[in-house]
Structures are given as structure tokens and as C-alpha cells.
Amino acid sequence: MKRSKELVEKRKDFVIDYVKRNQDKQMKVIVTELTEMLFLSERTIYNIILQG
């Protein structure tokens, strides 16, 4: 369980950092890129961003 929680935190940190580094892009483009990189659904990406 601890490992899973650490993975979720790392994923969250990566997503938030990626969004900050790519602020000049439209959110839809950022989410599409993250979806392809992390194999997560758009909904999951948006949820991570909203919780961050």
C-alpha cells in the first residue's frame, strides 16, 4: 500500500510540474500529451490537476 501511495504522489508531482512547464500550451494539448506519456485517461489527468 505504501508503494502505491508513493507512486500516486510521484505521478501527481510529475503532472503538476509538467503543466507548469508547459503553461504556454492549451490545457487540452497538455492533457493529451500526459495521457499518451502516462497511459492515463483524460479524466484522471484532469482530476490530478484539480486536486493539485
ModelCIF file with pLDDT and N, C-alpha, C, O atoms, coordinates in Angstrom:
data_MODEL
#
_entry.id   MODEL 
#
_entity.id                         1 
_entity.type                       polymer 
_entity.pdbx_number_of_molecules   1 
#
_entity_poly.entity_id                      1 
_entity_poly.type                           'polypeptide(L)' 
_entity_poly.nstd_linkage                   no 
_entity_poly.nstd_monomer                   no 
_entity_poly.pdbx_seq_one_letter_code       MKRSKELVEKRKDFVIDYVKRNQDKQMKVIVTELTEMLFLSERTIYNIILQG 
_entity_poly.pdbx_seq_one_letter_code_can   MKRSKELVEKRKDFVIDYVKRNQDKQMKVIVTELTEMLFLSERTIYNIILQG 
_entity_poly.pdbx_strand_id                 A 
#
loop_
_entity_poly_seq.entity_id 
_entity_poly_seq.num 
_entity_poly_seq.mon_id 
_entity_poly_seq.hetero 
1 1  MET n 
1 2  LYS n 
1 3  ARG n 
1 4  SER n 
1 5  LYS n 
1 6  GLU n 
1 7  LEU n 
1 8  VAL n 
1 9  GLU n 
1 10 LYS n 
1 11 ARG n 
1 12 LYS n 
1 13 ASP n 
1 14 PHE n 
1 15 VAL n 
1 16 ILE n 
1 17 ASP n 
1 18 TYR n 
1 19 VAL n 
1 20 LYS n 
1 21 ARG n 
1 22 ASN n 
1 23 GLN n 
1 24 ASP n 
1 25 LYS n 
1 26 GLN n 
1 27 MET n 
1 28 LYS n 
1 29 VAL n 
1 30 ILE n 
1 31 VAL n 
1 32 THR n 
1 33 GLU n 
1 34 LEU n 
1 35 THR n 
1 36 GLU n 
1 37 MET n 
1 38 LEU n 
1 39 PHE n 
1 40 LEU n 
1 41 SER n 
1 42 GLU n 
1 43 ARG n 
1 44 THR n 
1 45 ILE n 
1 46 TYR n 
1 47 ASN n 
1 48 ILE n 
1 49 ILE n 
1 50 LEU n 
1 51 GLN n 
1 52 GLY n 
#
_struct_asym.id          A 
_struct_asym.entity_id   1 
#
loop_
_ma_qa_metric.id 
_ma_qa_metric.mode 
_ma_qa_metric.name 
_ma_qa_metric.software_group_id 
_ma_qa_metric.type 
1 global pLDDT . pLDDT 
2 local  pLDDT . pLDDT 
#
_ma_qa_metric_global.metric_id      1 
_ma_qa_metric_global.metric_value   92.94 
_ma_qa_metric_global.model_id       1 
_ma_qa_metric_global.ordinal_id     1 
#
loop_
_ma_qa_metric_local.label_asym_id 
_ma_qa_metric_local.label_comp_id 
_ma_qa_metric_local.label_seq_id 
_ma_qa_metric_local.metric_id 
_ma_qa_metric_local.metric_value 
_ma_qa_metric_local.model_id 
_ma_qa_metric_local.ordinal_id 
A MET 1  2 65.00 1 1  
A LYS 2  2 70.00 1 2  
A ARG 3  2 69.00 1 3  
A SER 4  2 90.00 1 4  
A LYS 5  2 90.00 1 5  
A GLU 6  2 92.00 1 6  
A LEU 7  2 90.00 1 7  
A VAL 8  2 90.00 1 8  
A GLU 9  2 93.00 1 9  
A LYS 10 2 94.00 1 10 
A ARG 11 2 94.00 1 11 
A LYS 12 2 95.00 1 12 
A ASP 13 2 96.00 1 13 
A PHE 14 2 96.00 1 14 
A VAL 15 2 96.00 1 15 
A ILE 16 2 96.00 1 16 
A ASP 17 2 97.00 1 17 
A TYR 18 2 97.00 1 18 
A VAL 19 2 96.00 1 19 
A LYS 20 2 96.00 1 20 
A ARG 21 2 97.00 1 21 
A ASN 22 2 97.00 1 22 
A GLN 23 2 95.00 1 23 
A ASP 24 2 96.00 1 24 
A LYS 25 2 95.00 1 25 
A GLN 26 2 97.00 1 26 
A MET 27 2 95.00 1 27 
A LYS 28 2 96.00 1 28 
A VAL 29 2 96.00 1 29 
A ILE 30 2 96.00 1 30 
A VAL 31 2 96.00 1 31 
A THR 32 2 96.00 1 32 
A GLU 33 2 97.00 1 33 
A LEU 34 2 97.00 1 34 
A THR 35 2 97.00 1 35 
A GLU 36 2 96.00 1 36 
A MET 37 2 95.00 1 37 
A LEU 38 2 94.00 1 38 
A PHE 39 2 94.00 1 39 
A LEU 40 2 93.00 1 40 
A SER 41 2 95.00 1 41 
A GLU 42 2 96.00 1 42 
A ARG 43 2 96.00 1 43 
A THR 44 2 94.00 1 44 
A ILE 45 2 95.00 1 45 
A TYR 46 2 95.00 1 46 
A ASN 47 2 95.00 1 47 
A ILE 48 2 93.00 1 48 
A ILE 49 2 92.00 1 49 
A LEU 50 2 94.00 1 50 
A GLN 51 2 91.00 1 51 
A GLY 52 2 80.00 1 52 
#
loop_
_atom_site.group_PDB 
_atom_site.id 
_atom_site.type_symbol 
_atom_site.label_atom_id 
_atom_site.label_alt_id 
_atom_site.label_comp_id 
_atom_site.label_asym_id 
_atom_site.label_entity_id 
_atom_site.label_seq_id 
_atom_site.pdbx_PDB_ins_code 
_atom_site.Cartn_x 
_atom_site.Cartn_y 
_atom_site.Cartn_z 
_atom_site.occupancy 
_atom_site.B_iso_or_equiv 
_atom_site.pdbx_formal_charge 
_atom_site.auth_seq_id 
_atom_site.auth_comp_id 
_atom_site.auth_asym_id 
_atom_site.auth_atom_id 
_atom_site.pdbx_PDB_model_num 
ATOM 1   N N  . MET A 1 1  ? 0.832   -1.198 0.000   1.00 65.00 ? 1  MET A N  1 
ATOM 2   C CA . MET A 1 1  ? 0.000   0.000  0.000   1.00 65.00 ? 1  MET A CA 1 
ATOM 3   C C  . MET A 1 1  ? 0.872   1.256  0.000   1.00 65.00 ? 1  MET A C  1 
ATOM 4   O O  . MET A 1 1  ? 0.567   2.229  -0.690  1.00 65.00 ? 1  MET A O  1 
ATOM 5   N N  . LYS A 1 2  ? 1.947   1.231  0.770   1.00 70.00 ? 2  LYS A N  1 
ATOM 6   C CA . LYS A 1 2  ? 2.827   2.388  0.841   1.00 70.00 ? 2  LYS A CA 1 
ATOM 7   C C  . LYS A 1 2  ? 3.441   2.692  -0.528  1.00 70.00 ? 2  LYS A C  1 
ATOM 8   O O  . LYS A 1 2  ? 3.541   3.849  -0.935  1.00 70.00 ? 2  LYS A O  1 
ATOM 9   N N  . ARG A 1 3  ? 3.842   1.643  -1.219  1.00 69.00 ? 3  ARG A N  1 
ATOM 10  C CA . ARG A 1 3  ? 4.441   1.825  -2.540  1.00 69.00 ? 3  ARG A CA 1 
ATOM 11  C C  . ARG A 1 3  ? 3.429   2.452  -3.497  1.00 69.00 ? 3  ARG A C  1 
ATOM 12  O O  . ARG A 1 3  ? 3.778   3.332  -4.284  1.00 69.00 ? 3  ARG A O  1 
ATOM 13  N N  . SER A 1 4  ? 2.195   2.006  -3.430  1.00 90.00 ? 4  SER A N  1 
ATOM 14  C CA . SER A 1 4  ? 1.144   2.549  -4.285  1.00 90.00 ? 4  SER A CA 1 
ATOM 15  C C  . SER A 1 4  ? 0.930   4.029  -3.992  1.00 90.00 ? 4  SER A C  1 
ATOM 16  O O  . SER A 1 4  ? 0.765   4.827  -4.915  1.00 90.00 ? 4  SER A O  1 
ATOM 17  N N  . LYS A 1 5  ? 0.932   4.397  -2.722  1.00 90.00 ? 5  LYS A N  1 
ATOM 18  C CA . LYS A 1 5  ? 0.741   5.791  -2.345  1.00 90.00 ? 5  LYS A CA 1 
ATOM 19  C C  . LYS A 1 5  ? 1.903   6.650  -2.836  1.00 90.00 ? 5  LYS A C  1 
ATOM 20  O O  . LYS A 1 5  ? 1.697   7.777  -3.286  1.00 90.00 ? 5  LYS A O  1 
ATOM 21  N N  . GLU A 1 6  ? 3.116   6.124  -2.753  1.00 92.00 ? 6  GLU A N  1 
ATOM 22  C CA . GLU A 1 6  ? 4.286   6.848  -3.252  1.00 92.00 ? 6  GLU A CA 1 
ATOM 23  C C  . GLU A 1 6  ? 4.196   7.045  -4.760  1.00 92.00 ? 6  GLU A C  1 
ATOM 24  O O  . GLU A 1 6  ? 4.542   8.109  -5.274  1.00 92.00 ? 6  GLU A O  1 
ATOM 25  N N  . LEU A 1 7  ? 3.736   6.031  -5.459  1.00 90.00 ? 7  LEU A N  1 
ATOM 26  C CA . LEU A 1 7  ? 3.579   6.127  -6.907  1.00 90.00 ? 7  LEU A CA 1 
ATOM 27  C C  . LEU A 1 7  ? 2.551   7.193  -7.279  1.00 90.00 ? 7  LEU A C  1 
ATOM 28  O O  . LEU A 1 7  ? 2.763   7.965  -8.214  1.00 90.00 ? 7  LEU A O  1 
ATOM 29  N N  . VAL A 1 8  ? 1.452   7.234  -6.554  1.00 90.00 ? 8  VAL A N  1 
ATOM 30  C CA . VAL A 1 8  ? 0.414   8.233  -6.806  1.00 90.00 ? 8  VAL A CA 1 
ATOM 31  C C  . VAL A 1 8  ? 0.976   9.641  -6.574  1.00 90.00 ? 8  VAL A C  1 
ATOM 32  O O  . VAL A 1 8  ? 0.704   10.555 -7.352  1.00 90.00 ? 8  VAL A O  1 
ATOM 33  N N  . GLU A 1 9  ? 1.749   9.811  -5.520  1.00 93.00 ? 9  GLU A N  1 
ATOM 34  C CA . GLU A 1 9  ? 2.344   11.118 -5.232  1.00 93.00 ? 9  GLU A CA 1 
ATOM 35  C C  . GLU A 1 9  ? 3.349   11.532 -6.313  1.00 93.00 ? 9  GLU A C  1 
ATOM 36  O O  . GLU A 1 9  ? 3.372   12.689 -6.731  1.00 93.00 ? 9  GLU A O  1 
ATOM 37  N N  . LYS A 1 10 ? 4.164   10.599 -6.755  1.00 94.00 ? 10 LYS A N  1 
ATOM 38  C CA . LYS A 1 10 ? 5.129   10.900 -7.816  1.00 94.00 ? 10 LYS A CA 1 
ATOM 39  C C  . LYS A 1 10 ? 4.411   11.277 -9.109  1.00 94.00 ? 10 LYS A C  1 
ATOM 40  O O  . LYS A 1 10 ? 4.810   12.207 -9.810  1.00 94.00 ? 10 LYS A O  1 
ATOM 41  N N  . ARG A 1 11 ? 3.359   10.546 -9.403  1.00 94.00 ? 11 ARG A N  1 
ATOM 42  C CA . ARG A 1 11 ? 2.571   10.828 -10.607 1.00 94.00 ? 11 ARG A CA 1 
ATOM 43  C C  . ARG A 1 11 ? 1.940   12.214 -10.512 1.00 94.00 ? 11 ARG A C  1 
ATOM 44  O O  . ARG A 1 11 ? 1.953   12.978 -11.477 1.00 94.00 ? 11 ARG A O  1 
ATOM 45  N N  . LYS A 1 12 ? 1.398   12.525 -9.363  1.00 95.00 ? 12 LYS A N  1 
ATOM 46  C CA . LYS A 1 12 ? 0.788   13.839 -9.146  1.00 95.00 ? 12 LYS A CA 1 
ATOM 47  C C  . LYS A 1 12 ? 1.829   14.944 -9.305  1.00 95.00 ? 12 LYS A C  1 
ATOM 48  O O  . LYS A 1 12 ? 1.580   15.934 -9.993  1.00 95.00 ? 12 LYS A O  1 
ATOM 49  N N  . ASP A 1 13 ? 2.979   14.785 -8.681  1.00 96.00 ? 13 ASP A N  1 
ATOM 50  C CA . ASP A 1 13 ? 4.055   15.778 -8.788  1.00 96.00 ? 13 ASP A CA 1 
ATOM 51  C C  . ASP A 1 13 ? 4.491   15.966 -10.232 1.00 96.00 ? 13 ASP A C  1 
ATOM 52  O O  . ASP A 1 13 ? 4.716   17.092 -10.675 1.00 96.00 ? 13 ASP A O  1 
ATOM 53  N N  . PHE A 1 14 ? 4.613   14.860 -10.968 1.00 96.00 ? 14 PHE A N  1 
ATOM 54  C CA . PHE A 1 14 ? 5.021   14.936 -12.367 1.00 96.00 ? 14 PHE A CA 1 
ATOM 55  C C  . PHE A 1 14 ? 3.993   15.716 -13.189 1.00 96.00 ? 14 PHE A C  1 
ATOM 56  O O  . PHE A 1 14 ? 4.356   16.582 -13.985 1.00 96.00 ? 14 PHE A O  1 
ATOM 57  N N  . VAL A 1 15 ? 2.720   15.406 -12.993 1.00 96.00 ? 15 VAL A N  1 
ATOM 58  C CA . VAL A 1 15 ? 1.658   16.071 -13.758 1.00 96.00 ? 15 VAL A CA 1 
ATOM 59  C C  . VAL A 1 15 ? 1.648   17.565 -13.470 1.00 96.00 ? 15 VAL A C  1 
ATOM 60  O O  . VAL A 1 15 ? 1.586   18.371 -14.397 1.00 96.00 ? 15 VAL A O  1 
ATOM 61  N N  . ILE A 1 16 ? 1.707   17.943 -12.201 1.00 96.00 ? 16 ILE A N  1 
ATOM 62  C CA . ILE A 1 16 ? 1.681   19.368 -11.829 1.00 96.00 ? 16 ILE A CA 1 
ATOM 63  C C  . ILE A 1 16 ? 2.901   20.087 -12.396 1.00 96.00 ? 16 ILE A C  1 
ATOM 64  O O  . ILE A 1 16 ? 2.782   21.191 -12.928 1.00 96.00 ? 16 ILE A O  1 
ATOM 65  N N  . ASP A 1 17 ? 4.062   19.471 -12.285 1.00 97.00 ? 17 ASP A N  1 
ATOM 66  C CA . ASP A 1 17 ? 5.284   20.076 -12.829 1.00 97.00 ? 17 ASP A CA 1 
ATOM 67  C C  . ASP A 1 17 ? 5.194   20.218 -14.346 1.00 97.00 ? 17 ASP A C  1 
ATOM 68  O O  . ASP A 1 17 ? 5.595   21.243 -14.897 1.00 97.00 ? 17 ASP A O  1 
ATOM 69  N N  . TYR A 1 18 ? 4.677   19.205 -15.015 1.00 97.00 ? 18 TYR A N  1 
ATOM 70  C CA . TYR A 1 18 ? 4.554   19.245 -16.473 1.00 97.00 ? 18 TYR A CA 1 
ATOM 71  C C  . TYR A 1 18 ? 3.616   20.374 -16.903 1.00 97.00 ? 18 TYR A C  1 
ATOM 72  O O  . TYR A 1 18 ? 3.887   21.084 -17.872 1.00 97.00 ? 18 TYR A O  1 
ATOM 73  N N  . VAL A 1 19 ? 2.524   20.530 -16.181 1.00 96.00 ? 19 VAL A N  1 
ATOM 74  C CA . VAL A 1 19 ? 1.574   21.602 -16.502 1.00 96.00 ? 19 VAL A CA 1 
ATOM 75  C C  . VAL A 1 19 ? 2.243   22.962 -16.325 1.00 96.00 ? 19 VAL A C  1 
ATOM 76  O O  . VAL A 1 19 ? 2.074   23.848 -17.163 1.00 96.00 ? 19 VAL A O  1 
ATOM 77  N N  . LYS A 1 20 ? 2.991   23.132 -15.257 1.00 96.00 ? 20 LYS A N  1 
ATOM 78  C CA . LYS A 1 20 ? 3.675   24.409 -15.012 1.00 96.00 ? 20 LYS A CA 1 
ATOM 79  C C  . LYS A 1 20 ? 4.709   24.705 -16.094 1.00 96.00 ? 20 LYS A C  1 
ATOM 80  O O  . LYS A 1 20 ? 4.833   25.845 -16.540 1.00 96.00 ? 20 LYS A O  1 
ATOM 81  N N  . ARG A 1 21 ? 5.456   23.678 -16.518 1.00 97.00 ? 21 ARG A N  1 
ATOM 82  C CA . ARG A 1 21 ? 6.490   23.881 -17.539 1.00 97.00 ? 21 ARG A CA 1 
ATOM 83  C C  . ARG A 1 21 ? 5.901   24.167 -18.914 1.00 97.00 ? 21 ARG A C  1 
ATOM 84  O O  . ARG A 1 21 ? 6.584   24.725 -19.772 1.00 97.00 ? 21 ARG A O  1 
ATOM 85  N N  . ASN A 1 22 ? 4.659   23.798 -19.132 1.00 97.00 ? 22 ASN A N  1 
ATOM 86  C CA . ASN A 1 22 ? 4.044   23.948 -20.450 1.00 97.00 ? 22 ASN A CA 1 
ATOM 87  C C  . ASN A 1 22 ? 2.825   24.865 -20.417 1.00 97.00 ? 22 ASN A C  1 
ATOM 88  O O  . ASN A 1 22 ? 1.853   24.643 -21.139 1.00 97.00 ? 22 ASN A O  1 
ATOM 89  N N  . GLN A 1 23 ? 2.882   25.876 -19.590 1.00 95.00 ? 23 GLN A N  1 
ATOM 90  C CA . GLN A 1 23 ? 1.745   26.784 -19.431 1.00 95.00 ? 23 GLN A CA 1 
ATOM 91  C C  . GLN A 1 23 ? 1.366   27.506 -20.712 1.00 95.00 ? 23 GLN A C  1 
ATOM 92  O O  . GLN A 1 23 ? 0.221   27.929 -20.874 1.00 95.00 ? 23 GLN A O  1 
ATOM 93  N N  . ASP A 1 24 ? 2.316   27.650 -21.620 1.00 96.00 ? 24 ASP A N  1 
ATOM 94  C CA . ASP A 1 24 ? 2.028   28.375 -22.852 1.00 96.00 ? 24 ASP A CA 1 
ATOM 95  C C  . ASP A 1 24 ? 1.151   27.562 -23.811 1.00 96.00 ? 24 ASP A C  1 
ATOM 96  O O  . ASP A 1 24 ? 0.609   28.116 -24.768 1.00 96.00 ? 24 ASP A O  1 
ATOM 97  N N  . LYS A 1 25 ? 1.010   26.272 -23.568 1.00 95.00 ? 25 LYS A N  1 
ATOM 98  C CA . LYS A 1 25 ? 0.165   25.422 -24.405 1.00 95.00 ? 25 LYS A CA 1 
ATOM 99  C C  . LYS A 1 25 ? -1.263  25.434 -23.871 1.00 95.00 ? 25 LYS A C  1 
ATOM 100 O O  . LYS A 1 25 ? -1.504  25.775 -22.713 1.00 95.00 ? 25 LYS A O  1 
ATOM 101 N N  . GLN A 1 26 ? -2.193  25.061 -24.721 1.00 97.00 ? 26 GLN A N  1 
ATOM 102 C CA . GLN A 1 26 ? -3.572  24.919 -24.276 1.00 97.00 ? 26 GLN A CA 1 
ATOM 103 C C  . GLN A 1 26 ? -3.699  23.687 -23.390 1.00 97.00 ? 26 GLN A C  1 
ATOM 104 O O  . GLN A 1 26 ? -2.986  22.702 -23.577 1.00 97.00 ? 26 GLN A O  1 
ATOM 105 N N  . MET A 1 27 ? -4.601  23.749 -22.437 1.00 95.00 ? 27 MET A N  1 
ATOM 106 C CA . MET A 1 27 ? -4.772  22.652 -21.484 1.00 95.00 ? 27 MET A CA 1 
ATOM 107 C C  . MET A 1 27 ? -5.097  21.331 -22.191 1.00 95.00 ? 27 MET A C  1 
ATOM 108 O O  . MET A 1 27 ? -4.614  20.273 -21.787 1.00 95.00 ? 27 MET A O  1 
ATOM 109 N N  . LYS A 1 28 ? -5.904  21.394 -23.228 1.00 96.00 ? 28 LYS A N  1 
ATOM 110 C CA . LYS A 1 28 ? -6.277  20.182 -23.960 1.00 96.00 ? 28 LYS A CA 1 
ATOM 111 C C  . LYS A 1 28 ? -5.034  19.498 -24.541 1.00 96.00 ? 28 LYS A C  1 
ATOM 112 O O  . LYS A 1 28 ? -4.937  18.271 -24.522 1.00 96.00 ? 28 LYS A O  1 
ATOM 113 N N  . VAL A 1 29 ? -4.092  20.282 -25.053 1.00 96.00 ? 29 VAL A N  1 
ATOM 114 C CA . VAL A 1 29 ? -2.854  19.731 -25.610 1.00 96.00 ? 29 VAL A CA 1 
ATOM 115 C C  . VAL A 1 29 ? -2.021  19.098 -24.506 1.00 96.00 ? 29 VAL A C  1 
ATOM 116 O O  . VAL A 1 29 ? -1.486  18.002 -24.678 1.00 96.00 ? 29 VAL A O  1 
ATOM 117 N N  . ILE A 1 30 ? -1.911  19.778 -23.387 1.00 96.00 ? 30 ILE A N  1 
ATOM 118 C CA . ILE A 1 30 ? -1.144  19.254 -22.250 1.00 96.00 ? 30 ILE A CA 1 
ATOM 119 C C  . ILE A 1 30 ? -1.738  17.927 -21.775 1.00 96.00 ? 30 ILE A C  1 
ATOM 120 O O  . ILE A 1 30 ? -1.009  16.964 -21.538 1.00 96.00 ? 30 ILE A O  1 
ATOM 121 N N  . VAL A 1 31 ? -3.046  17.886 -21.641 1.00 96.00 ? 31 VAL A N  1 
ATOM 122 C CA . VAL A 1 31 ? -3.706  16.674 -21.160 1.00 96.00 ? 31 VAL A CA 1 
ATOM 123 C C  . VAL A 1 31 ? -3.511  15.524 -22.154 1.00 96.00 ? 31 VAL A C  1 
ATOM 124 O O  . VAL A 1 31 ? -3.294  14.382 -21.749 1.00 96.00 ? 31 VAL A O  1 
ATOM 125 N N  . THR A 1 32 ? -3.587  15.822 -23.431 1.00 96.00 ? 32 THR A N  1 
ATOM 126 C CA . THR A 1 32 ? -3.362  14.784 -24.445 1.00 96.00 ? 32 THR A CA 1 
ATOM 127 C C  . THR A 1 32 ? -1.948  14.238 -24.362 1.00 96.00 ? 32 THR A C  1 
ATOM 128 O O  . THR A 1 32 ? -1.745  13.027 -24.436 1.00 96.00 ? 32 THR A O  1 
ATOM 129 N N  . GLU A 1 33 ? -0.975  15.116 -24.209 1.00 97.00 ? 33 GLU A N  1 
ATOM 130 C CA . GLU A 1 33 ? 0.418   14.679 -24.078 1.00 97.00 ? 33 GLU A CA 1 
ATOM 131 C C  . GLU A 1 33 ? 0.615   13.813 -22.839 1.00 97.00 ? 33 GLU A C  1 
ATOM 132 O O  . GLU A 1 33 ? 1.275   12.775 -22.896 1.00 97.00 ? 33 GLU A O  1 
ATOM 133 N N  . LEU A 1 34 ? 0.044   14.242 -21.728 1.00 97.00 ? 34 LEU A N  1 
ATOM 134 C CA . LEU A 1 34 ? 0.172   13.463 -20.486 1.00 97.00 ? 34 LEU A CA 1 
ATOM 135 C C  . LEU A 1 34 ? -0.527  12.115 -20.610 1.00 97.00 ? 34 LEU A C  1 
ATOM 136 O O  . LEU A 1 34 ? -0.032  11.108 -20.103 1.00 97.00 ? 34 LEU A O  1 
ATOM 137 N N  . THR A 1 35 ? -1.668  12.090 -21.277 1.00 97.00 ? 35 THR A N  1 
ATOM 138 C CA . THR A 1 35 ? -2.395  10.843 -21.477 1.00 97.00 ? 35 THR A CA 1 
ATOM 139 C C  . THR A 1 35 ? -1.543  9.844  -22.243 1.00 97.00 ? 35 THR A C  1 
ATOM 140 O O  . THR A 1 35 ? -1.504  8.660  -21.909 1.00 97.00 ? 35 THR A O  1 
ATOM 141 N N  . GLU A 1 36 ? -0.860  10.333 -23.274 1.00 96.00 ? 36 GLU A N  1 
ATOM 142 C CA . GLU A 1 36 ? -0.004  9.451  -24.067 1.00 96.00 ? 36 GLU A CA 1 
ATOM 143 C C  . GLU A 1 36 ? 1.240   9.012  -23.296 1.00 96.00 ? 36 GLU A C  1 
ATOM 144 O O  . GLU A 1 36 ? 1.691   7.875  -23.436 1.00 96.00 ? 36 GLU A O  1 
ATOM 145 N N  . MET A 1 37 ? 1.788   9.905  -22.490 1.00 95.00 ? 37 MET A N  1 
ATOM 146 C CA . MET A 1 37 ? 3.003   9.566  -21.731 1.00 95.00 ? 37 MET A CA 1 
ATOM 147 C C  . MET A 1 37 ? 2.732   8.606  -20.584 1.00 95.00 ? 37 MET A C  1 
ATOM 148 O O  . MET A 1 37 ? 3.488   7.659  -20.367 1.00 95.00 ? 37 MET A O  1 
ATOM 149 N N  . LEU A 1 38 ? 1.653   8.853  -19.853 1.00 94.00 ? 38 LEU A N  1 
ATOM 150 C CA . LEU A 1 38 ? 1.403   8.110  -18.609 1.00 94.00 ? 38 LEU A CA 1 
ATOM 151 C C  . LEU A 1 38 ? 0.359   7.004  -18.743 1.00 94.00 ? 38 LEU A C  1 
ATOM 152 O O  . LEU A 1 38 ? 0.114   6.263  -17.791 1.00 94.00 ? 38 LEU A O  1 
ATOM 153 N N  . PHE A 1 39 ? -0.254  6.891  -19.916 1.00 94.00 ? 39 PHE A N  1 
ATOM 154 C CA . PHE A 1 39 ? -1.293  5.880  -20.144 1.00 94.00 ? 39 PHE A CA 1 
ATOM 155 C C  . PHE A 1 39 ? -2.433  6.009  -19.131 1.00 94.00 ? 39 PHE A C  1 
ATOM 156 O O  . PHE A 1 39 ? -2.917  5.016  -18.586 1.00 94.00 ? 39 PHE A O  1 
ATOM 157 N N  . LEU A 1 40 ? -2.844  7.245  -18.895 1.00 93.00 ? 40 LEU A N  1 
ATOM 158 C CA . LEU A 1 40 ? -3.968  7.525  -18.010 1.00 93.00 ? 40 LEU A CA 1 
ATOM 159 C C  . LEU A 1 40 ? -5.089  8.152  -18.824 1.00 93.00 ? 40 LEU A C  1 
ATOM 160 O O  . LEU A 1 40 ? -4.849  8.692  -19.904 1.00 93.00 ? 40 LEU A O  1 
ATOM 161 N N  . SER A 1 41 ? -6.300  8.082  -18.317 1.00 95.00 ? 41 SER A N  1 
ATOM 162 C CA . SER A 1 41 ? -7.418  8.703  -19.017 1.00 95.00 ? 41 SER A CA 1 
ATOM 163 C C  . SER A 1 41 ? -7.380  10.221 -18.830 1.00 95.00 ? 41 SER A C  1 
ATOM 164 O O  . SER A 1 41 ? -6.767  10.733 -17.893 1.00 95.00 ? 41 SER A O  1 
ATOM 165 N N  . GLU A 1 42 ? -8.045  10.924 -19.740 1.00 96.00 ? 42 GLU A N  1 
ATOM 166 C CA . GLU A 1 42 ? -8.122  12.386 -19.620 1.00 96.00 ? 42 GLU A CA 1 
ATOM 167 C C  . GLU A 1 42 ? -8.756  12.776 -18.297 1.00 96.00 ? 42 GLU A C  1 
ATOM 168 O O  . GLU A 1 42 ? -8.316  13.721 -17.642 1.00 96.00 ? 42 GLU A O  1 
ATOM 169 N N  . ARG A 1 43 ? -9.794  12.043 -17.904 1.00 96.00 ? 43 ARG A N  1 
ATOM 170 C CA . ARG A 1 43 ? -10.494 12.338 -16.649 1.00 96.00 ? 43 ARG A CA 1 
ATOM 171 C C  . ARG A 1 43 ? -9.540  12.240 -15.464 1.00 96.00 ? 43 ARG A C  1 
ATOM 172 O O  . ARG A 1 43 ? -9.583  13.077 -14.562 1.00 96.00 ? 43 ARG A O  1 
ATOM 173 N N  . THR A 1 44 ? -8.685  11.231 -15.460 1.00 94.00 ? 44 THR A N  1 
ATOM 174 C CA . THR A 1 44 ? -7.720  11.050 -14.374 1.00 94.00 ? 44 THR A CA 1 
ATOM 175 C C  . THR A 1 44 ? -6.740  12.219 -14.339 1.00 94.00 ? 44 THR A C  1 
ATOM 176 O O  . THR A 1 44 ? -6.422  12.737 -13.268 1.00 94.00 ? 44 THR A O  1 
ATOM 177 N N  . ILE A 1 45 ? -6.267  12.629 -15.507 1.00 95.00 ? 45 ILE A N  1 
ATOM 178 C CA . ILE A 1 45 ? -5.332  13.762 -15.584 1.00 95.00 ? 45 ILE A CA 1 
ATOM 179 C C  . ILE A 1 45 ? -5.998  15.021 -15.045 1.00 95.00 ? 45 ILE A C  1 
ATOM 180 O O  . ILE A 1 45 ? -5.413  15.744 -14.239 1.00 95.00 ? 45 ILE A O  1 
ATOM 181 N N  . TYR A 1 46 ? -7.229  15.282 -15.497 1.00 95.00 ? 46 TYR A N  1 
ATOM 182 C CA . TYR A 1 46 ? -7.937  16.472 -15.005 1.00 95.00 ? 46 TYR A CA 1 
ATOM 183 C C  . TYR A 1 46 ? -8.145  16.411 -13.491 1.00 95.00 ? 46 TYR A C  1 
ATOM 184 O O  . TYR A 1 46 ? -8.016  17.426 -12.808 1.00 95.00 ? 46 TYR A O  1 
ATOM 185 N N  . ASN A 1 47 ? -8.463  15.239 -12.970 1.00 95.00 ? 47 ASN A N  1 
ATOM 186 C CA . ASN A 1 47 ? -8.662  15.092 -11.523 1.00 95.00 ? 47 ASN A CA 1 
ATOM 187 C C  . ASN A 1 47 ? -7.364  15.387 -10.766 1.00 95.00 ? 47 ASN A C  1 
ATOM 188 O O  . ASN A 1 47 ? -7.389  16.040 -9.723  1.00 95.00 ? 47 ASN A O  1 
ATOM 189 N N  . ILE A 1 48 ? -6.242  14.910 -11.284 1.00 93.00 ? 48 ILE A N  1 
ATOM 190 C CA . ILE A 1 48 ? -4.946  15.177 -10.644 1.00 93.00 ? 48 ILE A CA 1 
ATOM 191 C C  . ILE A 1 48 ? -4.665  16.682 -10.647 1.00 93.00 ? 48 ILE A C  1 
ATOM 192 O O  . ILE A 1 48 ? -4.213  17.237 -9.645  1.00 93.00 ? 48 ILE A O  1 
ATOM 193 N N  . ILE A 1 49 ? -4.933  17.332 -11.771 1.00 92.00 ? 49 ILE A N  1 
ATOM 194 C CA . ILE A 1 49 ? -4.684  18.776 -11.870 1.00 92.00 ? 49 ILE A CA 1 
ATOM 195 C C  . ILE A 1 49 ? -5.585  19.545 -10.902 1.00 92.00 ? 49 ILE A C  1 
ATOM 196 O O  . ILE A 1 49 ? -5.134  20.473 -10.231 1.00 92.00 ? 49 ILE A O  1 
ATOM 197 N N  . LEU A 1 50 ? -6.838  19.162 -10.835 1.00 94.00 ? 50 LEU A N  1 
ATOM 198 C CA . LEU A 1 50 ? -7.776  19.870 -9.958  1.00 94.00 ? 50 LEU A CA 1 
ATOM 199 C C  . LEU A 1 50 ? -7.443  19.661 -8.477  1.00 94.00 ? 50 LEU A C  1 
ATOM 200 O O  . LEU A 1 50 ? -7.669  20.557 -7.664  1.00 94.00 ? 50 LEU A O  1 
ATOM 201 N N  . GLN A 1 51 ? -6.914  18.500 -8.124  1.00 91.00 ? 51 GLN A N  1 
ATOM 202 C CA . GLN A 1 51 ? -6.563  18.211 -6.742  1.00 91.00 ? 51 GLN A CA 1 
ATOM 203 C C  . GLN A 1 51 ? -5.234  18.866 -6.358  1.00 91.00 ? 51 GLN A C  1 
ATOM 204 O O  . GLN A 1 51 ? -4.977  19.139 -5.186  1.00 91.00 ? 51 GLN A O  1 
ATOM 205 N N  . GLY A 1 52 ? -4.391  19.115 -7.375  1.00 80.00 ? 52 GLY A N  1 
ATOM 206 C CA . GLY A 1 52 ? -3.062  19.666 -7.134  1.00 80.00 ? 52 GLY A CA 1 
ATOM 207 C C  . GLY A 1 52 ? -3.128  21.070 -6.684  1.00 80.00 ? 52 GLY A C  1 
ATOM 208 O O  . GLY A 1 52 ? -2.092  21.687 -6.435  1.00 80.00 ? 52 GLY A O  1 
#
